[in-house]
């Protein structure tokens, strides 16, 4: 294996180790600190930029290995046709072609799996960040001031169980007051209509007497 394919293999093993680290169940606080360091560290940002350039070269190697596999397949097909036409193909030549086919396929799989795992790592990292943000919001709404710093404390004070119970009590009191005012308004409306009817009858009765 040449040097650059050896480096690709080391990168593949590193990606596998990182993937295992991402999916290992850890406490929320430790996981949050770890991902905050990864997302905020300038060193990690530079490393990610360098990895993007590295993956571009790996993509070029992958395309080259696919091309080599295709050429070896064509060469084997031509050799089989020649052997079928009556011309003997030497055993060591056929073994050489088979060996080149094996190495080309190995390099293609190595580069392909490295690129594929890089996409999986990127997607897994993004999904875990989203889950952590959602967990912080949930903990903030539940009253955990440690979940979001100052903003989490504000949300905790606004959404603590005691505060919610107090607001519910106030809402029930306001609802009761509204119902009381509604009943009083209906009573006043009925009384007003009754007095209006009595006044109308009183006005009509003297006219009849006349």
Secondary structure, DSSP 8 states (H G I E B T S, - for coil): --HHHHHHHHHHHHHHHHHHHHHS---HHHHHHHHHHHHH-HHHHHHHHHHHHHHHHHHHHHHHHHHHHHHHHHHHHHHHHHHHTT----HHHHHHHHHHHHHHHHHHHHHHHHHHHHHHHHHHHHHHHHHHHHHHHHHHHHT-TTSSHHHHHHHHHHH-HHHHHHHHHHHHHHHHHHHHHHHHHHHHHHHHHHHHHHHHHHHHHHHHH-
